[in-house]
Amino acid sequence: MVQGTAEVKDHHNSRMDLDSIKDYIQEYGLYIQLFACMAYILKFRAADTFVYMCIGILLLSPLHILYQNQLLALAQNEEYRGLVRNLWYFGFALTDIMMVLIVIGLSKRDNLKFDTASKVMAGAFITMAVIQILGYIDQVVTETDYLADFYMTSIPLINIGVTIVIFSTALAAVLVSMFFDER
């Protein structure tokens, strides 16, 4: 019986550790992304699709925060709540798609091929746009609220995933170039 209790506590503690890591990445994600992108840019001093995606994300994230805060303030007035709900889903979906399309356009203009990390990040933002549209259908059109938990979980997890991709890609590229590139 004691062993079972210890296993539950260990599982609970590891869950709390994962939650702490998740919370840390969510709270400091923009700073982590900025640090990683700056290290990458300063090391390589060249524009590629990874740099374009990083800059797009670094510009979009503060805009999303401002947009969210404005919508939340507007939602305080009951007569605007329907408008806010529509603007919430479509605003985030539209800006995510536009950022990806702009990066694709810039990459085509400069004849750059998308690397794996850039494809993952672009796919993440398109996925979040799709989730926003599905959230709108669930909340507004069908008024079912079936996807509420999925929506509330998936968007932060995708954002955390993007932060991890940016950090790990930048770190790996910088370390590989420092130790394995010929001078």
matplotlib code that plots the C-alpha trace (Angstrom):
import matplotlib.pyplot as plt

x = [0.0, 2.8, 4.5, 1.3, 1.1, 4.7, 4.1, 1.1, 3.1, 6.0, 3.6, 2.0, 5.4, 6.5, 3.2, 3.8, 7.3, 5.9, 3.3, 6.1, 8.1, 5.0, 4.2, 7.8, 7.9, 4.5, 5.5, 9.0, 8.4, 8.8, 12.1, 13.3, 12.4, 14.0, 17.2, 17.4, 16.7, 19.2, 21.9, 21.1, 21.1, 24.3, 26.1, 25.1, 24.3, 22.2, 18.5, 17.0, 13.5, 14.2, 15.1, 12.0, 9.8, 11.5, 11.0, 7.4, 6.7, 8.5, 6.4, 3.2, 3.4, 3.3, 0.6, -1.5, -1.0, -2.2, -5.1, -6.1, -6.0, -8.1, -10.7, -10.9, -11.4, -14.1, -15.8, -16.4, -19.3, -22.0, -23.3, -19.9, -19.5, -20.8, -18.5, -15.6, -16.3, -16.2, -13.2, -11.4, -11.5, -11.1, -8.6, -6.1, -6.7, -6.3, -3.1, -1.6, -2.3, -1.1, 2.2, 2.9, 1.9, 4.2, 7.1, 6.3, 6.2, 9.5, 11.1, 10.0, 11.2, 14.6, 14.7, 14.9, 13.8, 12.0, 14.1, 12.5, 12.2, 10.5, 8.1, 7.2, 6.7, 4.6, 2.5, 2.0, 0.6, -1.7, -2.8, -3.6, -5.6, -7.6, -8.2, -9.4, -11.9, -13.0, -13.4, -15.6, -17.8, -18.0, -18.7, -20.7, -22.2, -23.3, -23.1, -22.0, -18.8, -17.5, -14.1, -13.6, -11.1, -9.2, -9.1, -7.9, -5.2, -4.0, -3.2, -0.8, 0.8, 1.4, 2.9, 5.2, 6.1, 7.1, 9.3, 11.0, 11.5, 13.0, 15.3, 16.5, 17.1, 19.0, 21.0, 21.8, 22.8, 25.1, 26.7, 27.3, 28.8, 31.1, 32.4, 32.3, 32.5, 35.9, 37.4]
y = [0.0, 2.4, 1.7, 2.5, 5.8, 6.7, 5.9, 8.2, 11.0, 10.5, 10.6, 13.7, 15.4, 14.6, 16.0, 19.2, 19.4, 19.2, 21.8, 24.1, 23.7, 24.3, 27.5, 28.7, 28.3, 30.0, 32.9, 33.4, 32.0, 35.3, 36.0, 32.5, 32.9, 36.3, 35.1, 32.0, 34.0, 36.7, 34.1, 32.4, 35.7, 37.0, 33.8, 33.3, 36.9, 35.7, 35.6, 32.2, 30.8, 30.1, 33.8, 34.9, 32.6, 33.8, 37.5, 36.8, 35.1, 37.7, 40.4, 38.5, 37.5, 41.0, 42.0, 39.0, 40.1, 43.6, 42.3, 39.9, 42.7, 45.0, 42.3, 41.4, 45.1, 45.4, 42.3, 44.0, 45.8, 43.2, 44.7, 43.9, 40.3, 38.8, 41.0, 40.1, 36.4, 36.8, 38.9, 36.6, 33.5, 35.1, 37.7, 35.1, 32.8, 35.5, 36.9, 33.4, 32.6, 36.1, 35.7, 32.3, 33.7, 36.7, 34.4, 32.1, 35.2, 36.5, 33.1, 32.7, 36.3, 35.4, 31.9, 30.2, 26.7, 26.0, 24.0, 21.5, 23.7, 26.5, 23.9, 22.8, 26.4, 27.3, 24.1, 25.0, 28.4, 27.0, 24.4, 27.1, 29.0, 25.8, 25.3, 28.9, 28.3, 25.0, 26.8, 29.4, 26.7, 24.9, 28.0, 30.3, 28.4, 25.1, 26.4, 23.0, 23.7, 20.2, 21.5, 23.9, 21.6, 20.8, 24.5, 25.6, 22.9, 22.8, 26.5, 26.8, 23.5, 24.4, 27.7, 25.9, 23.5, 26.5, 27.9, 24.5, 24.3, 27.8, 27.2, 23.8, 24.7, 27.8, 26.1, 23.1, 25.3, 27.5, 24.6, 22.6, 25.6, 26.4, 22.8, 21.3, 24.1, 24.7, 28.0]
z = [0.0, 0.9, -2.5, -4.4, -2.5, -3.3, -7.0, -7.0, -5.3, -7.8, -10.7, -9.2, -8.6, -12.2, -13.5, -11.4, -12.9, -16.4, -15.5, -14.2, -17.4, -19.5, -17.4, -17.7, -21.4, -21.8, -19.6, -21.1, -24.5, -26.4, -24.6, -25.3, -29.0, -29.2, -27.6, -29.8, -33.0, -32.2, -31.5, -34.8, -36.8, -35.1, -35.8, -39.5, -40.6, -43.5, -44.2, -44.6, -44.1, -40.4, -39.9, -41.8, -39.7, -36.5, -37.4, -38.4, -35.1, -33.1, -34.7, -34.5, -30.9, -29.4, -31.9, -30.7, -27.1, -27.9, -30.0, -27.2, -24.6, -26.7, -27.3, -23.6, -22.8, -25.5, -24.1, -20.8, -22.6, -23.0, -26.3, -27.9, -26.8, -30.0, -32.1, -29.8, -30.2, -34.0, -34.0, -31.6, -33.8, -37.2, -36.1, -34.8, -37.7, -40.3, -38.7, -38.4, -42.1, -43.2, -41.4, -43.0, -46.5, -46.1, -45.2, -48.1, -50.4, -49.1, -49.4, -53.0, -53.8, -52.4, -53.9, -50.5, -49.8, -46.6, -44.1, -41.8, -38.8, -40.9, -42.3, -38.8, -37.6, -40.7, -40.2, -36.5, -37.4, -40.1, -37.6, -35.0, -37.7, -38.4, -34.7, -34.5, -37.3, -35.8, -32.4, -34.1, -35.7, -32.3, -30.2, -32.5, -35.4, -33.7, -30.1, -28.9, -27.0, -27.7, -28.7, -25.7, -23.9, -27.1, -28.0, -24.6, -24.6, -28.2, -28.8, -25.8, -26.5, -30.1, -29.0, -26.6, -29.4, -31.7, -28.9, -28.5, -32.3, -32.4, -29.4, -30.4, -34.1, -33.2, -30.5, -32.7, -35.7, -33.6, -31.8, -35.0, -36.8, -33.8, -33.5, -36.9, -39.5, -41.0, -40.3]

ax = plt.figure().add_subplot(projection="3d")
ax.plot(x, y, z, "-o")
ax.set_aspect("equal")
plt.show()
